[in-house]
Amino acid sequence: LEYREKKRAKFATLELTKTIDNVVDRFKVLVAGKDKAGEFYRKSFAAMFAYVQNRIPEISDELYRIDDGLRAGFGWEHGPFQIWDAVGVAEGVELMKAEGHKVATWVTEMLANGETSFYSVKDGATHYYDIPAKVQTKKPGQDSFIILDNIRKSNEVWKNSGAVIEDLGDGILNLEFQSKMNTI
């Protein structure tokens, strides 16, 4: 056994994600990778999707509560169903099948009914797929505050490379800086 200098692992998949600012947009790139990193993410995401689909109704009847719990309790930026949405529900099902995981009946029914996403935004409010009702239902607790992610594209008044102005309603405008580190 002979000593050698350490070698930094470099993966093309991870290099591709460095240029993508929005974390949600990185998930599709990660699972599409053709190297060991891509294989790692495909296996990891498939196992995570297989696990969380079967935690309903064991942990919660609503899928958004699992996402909220992992985001609040473990500091995740996105919950597993949000990640699955970013990858694509049908694509996530294919990942699970490729890794030998069984797809939950409710997910198969959801896709068969034409629902292609666990979450959607309508009229500035987040809606989630309600499994017993088999429809998108408004997530409770959003009426008393504004979630900027839900109104960004629809209420845009003006935009340039460093800032955007959005109409929040009731004669209120929001100025959001979007430059690196939000510098002016």
N, C-alpha and C positions, 0 to 999 in steps of 0.2 A: 504494500500500500504506500503510495507516494503522494506527498502534498502537492496540490495544484491551487492556483488562484481561483476564487469563486467566479462563476459565470452567471451573469444576469440572464434570466429567462426572458425572451422576447417572443411575443405572440402577435401575429398580424391582426387578429381579431381585436385584441385590446388596443392596438395602435389605431385602428379605424375608429374606435369610440372616443378617442381623445379630442377629436375635432367636433364632436356632437355636444352642444351645450345642455340640451334638455335631457335629463336622465331617462325619462320615459322613452324617448326615441332611441336610446342605446340598446334596449332589450332585444329588439328585432335583429340588430346587427350582431349581438352576442350569440344568439341561437343560430344565426346563419353562418357563423364562422366555420371554416373548413380545417382548422388546426386543433390542437389539444384543448385550447381554451374554449373553442366553440363546442367541442364534445363535452367538456366539463359543464358548461352552462346548459346544454340540452339535457344532460342527465340530471343535473340539479333541479332545473325548472320542472322537468317531467315528474320527478319525485315529489317536489313541493306541491304541484298542481294535484297530483294523485292524493296526497295527504289532505290538503285543505278541502277538496271536494267532498271528502268523506267525514269531515268534522261538522257538517251540517246535517241534522240538527243537534248533534252531540254537544258542541260548544255553544252554538247559537243558531237560531232559526233564520237570522238575516246575515247574508254574507258580508255586508259592510261592517258589521260588528267585529268580525275576525280581522279585517283590514285595520280598523281603528285600534283594536287591541294590540296588534303587532307594531303599529306605528307609535302608539303611546307607550307601550310597555317595553319594547325592545329598541326603540329609536329608529325603526325603519322609515325611510322616506316614502316608500310605497308598499302597500300591503300585497299579499299574494294574489288576490283577485284583481287588483290594479295592475300588477305585473302581467298576469295572464291576459288581461285586456290589451295591454301594450303589445304583447307578442301576437295576440289574436286568439280568440277562443277556439276556433276550428284548428288553428295551427298548434295550439297547446294540446288539443285532443290528439292530433297526429304525433306530437312529441311523446305523449304518454303511451300511445299504442306502440310506437317504435321501441320504447324501453320496456314493454311488456306489462304496463300498468292497465288495470281495468278502469274504464270510464264510467262515472256514476250515471245512473239512469236520468237524474234530473238535468244533467248537462246535455245528454243526448236529446232529451225532450226539448230543452231550451233551443238548441240549434235546429231541431226539426220544425219548431214553431216559428222560425225565422228571426229569432233573437240572436244577434251576433256579438253582443257585448254585455258585460255584467253591469256597467255603468253608462249613463248618458247624461247630458246636460240639456235641460229644456227650460226656457224662460228664466235663465240665471240660477237654476237650482239643480243640484245633483239628484239623479234618480238611480236606483239600483234594481237589479232583477229580483223580484219577489218570487221565491220558488213556489210556495203554495198557490199564489194567485196567477202565476205564469205571465206576469206583466212587469213593466218598469214602474216602480213606485217611488214617490218623492221621499228622499232621505229626511227623517225628522230632525228638527232643531236648527234649521237654516233660515227661519223667518226673521230672526232678530238681528242678523248681521249679513254683510255682503262678502261673498267669496269671490275675489278678483279672478281666479282661474276660470270661474263659470261665466264671466261677462267679457273677458278679454277680446275675443274676436268679434262679437256681435255689437258691442257698444263703442267701438273705436271711433274717435272723432278726428284725431290727427296723430301722425307717427313719423319719426325719422329714425336714424340708426341708434340714437342714444336715449330716446324718450318716447313715451306714448301718452296721449290724453284720452281718457275714457269717460263716457257719460254714465254716472251712477244713478241718474234719475233725481227727481225733486230739485232740479237746478244745481246739482252738485257734480263737479268735474274731479277726476282723479288724475294726477300727474305722476307717472311711474317712470323712474330712470331705469334703463335697461343696459347701460354700459357696464363694462367690467368693473366690479366692486362698487357699482352704482355711483361712479364719479360724475361730477358735473363738468 
